[in-house]
Amino acid sequence: MKPDDILLEAEEKMIKTEQVVINEFAGVRTGKASASLVENVIVEVYGSQMRIRELAGITTPEPRMLVVQPWDVNSLHPIEKAIQKANLGLNPTIQGKIIRLAFPELSQERRQEFVKLIKKMAEDGRVAIRHVRRDAMELLKKHGHDSGITEDQAKQAEKDLQKLTDQYSAKIDTHVTNKEKEIMTV
């Protein structure tokens, strides 16, 4: 395996890790309504587990209101229970064939809890990126000898891998800063 292939594979994994962190951040509540907050909540319905986005349409008619409209009325109560169990700080209200979710104003303590949560998610992402780097380093050392690359090329590949690691860690830091700003904005 060539060093370039190892670096490309490592970068692909780092990109995926960054996307996972961004998706996790989308589920963290800010002061405004967002469909991404509830779309991945798991609902026990029809004898299996499904996400809300697979069972209903989710809209935001107002900045602080989400409306969940199930395609099948029979899934109305299971969706309500799943949202309550998800512990999102929201109280679902059934009105006819829809569920309304009003977003109350976040307290300063709650905002700080959310900031701690995103910082932990970000640290998990950075750890995953470092794991990718470690695995790629092992591959470079393992395949470096049998692929006939020089010591200088191996050192350069390691430097490039470290640059990639730093680059993707910095991207995660940027996402954290943006999300923290979003959460703390009153």
C-alpha positions, 0 to 999 in steps of 0.5 A: 500500500502506497503512502498516498493511498494511506493518507487519502484513506485517513483523510476520508475517515477524518471527513466522515468524523467531521460530518458525524460531529456536525450531525451530533451538533444539529441535535443540540437545542439552541434558542430556535426551533429546528427539525433536526432536533427531533427528526432522529428520535427513535419511535417504537411503532408497528413492532419496530423502531423508526425515526420520526422523519420516517413517520411524519413531516416536520415543519417550523411554522414559527421560530419557536414552534415545531409541528410534527404531522404523522402520515398515519394517525395511529403513530401520533401517541407513540411519537408523543411518548418518544419525544417525551422520553428523548429528554429534549426539554420539550413538552409535546401537545397533541392538537387533532392530527398534529403534535405541536412542540413549543420551544421555551426560552433557554435559561443561562444554566441550560445554555451552559449545559448545552455548551458543555455537551457540544464540547464533549461531542467535539472532544469525542470527534478529536479523539476519533481523528487521533485514532485515524491518525494512529491507525494510518501511522501504523499502516505507514510503518507496516507497509513502508518497509515492503513498498520500497519507499525511502526513509525521507518519504516515510517521514514526509508522509508522517508529517502530511498525516500530522498536518491532516490531523491538525487541519481536521481538529481545527475544523472541529474547533471552528464548528464548536465555536460557531455552535457555542455562539449560536447557543449563547445568543439570546 
